[in-house]
Amino acid sequence: MPEIKRIHHIAVAVENIDTALRFWRDMLGIEPTQITNAPQESAQIAFLPLGETEIELVQPTTPDSGMSRFLEKHGPGMHHLCLEVDDLNAWLEKLKAGGVILINEQLKVGEDGRLYAFIHPKSTHGVLLELYQLPK
């Protein structure tokens, strides 16, 4: 049976990462480990470690991206919860068989080799959920 390992990160939609870091870094003292562009998601991302998890600040880089649409509709704030799993393919098959609405029917591959997929909030009682499988 596939396993959920931990909460990998909590993503926060922001209009401007530099402005957001004035709070997260300068006020709370959480130093980002990485600030990077994610062209496949049309976003710039800052990773802020906090214990065994991270806070992920996500700024859209194009006006037509999903994150831009999210910010227009909801404004800045929590965007999604990400769970690290051991076998993403097995999870996707299990979820499909259970009638769960998937945003990504097939897993996606990040530039760092991680595998990921999103589950629609209609199936999770209002929370956009991302599943991650980290490279071995």
C-alpha angles and dihedrals in degrees: 000000000000116000137218108223105187147312101290098189147336112227122216121195112225133179093217126016094203091055092045091050089060086072104032097040106022100038102029097030096231106147117209114241091201140007111194145159118247103196093178088062096034090237146116112223134198118196116210114188118220115174110303093342138053140227109226117204110203124195120182116237098194130047093229098052125115090248091053090052090048092052092047091052102036108013123224119333145086110350107175148342118234124206122195112226133186099225116023095180091055090049093050091050092048093048093047090050089051093054095250115160109241124197088199112041088182125042119256126222121225124214089256092055098257117140119224145169136177129231118212117251090233088073097042099050095258105324122112102225127199124194119207131194110191121216115265 
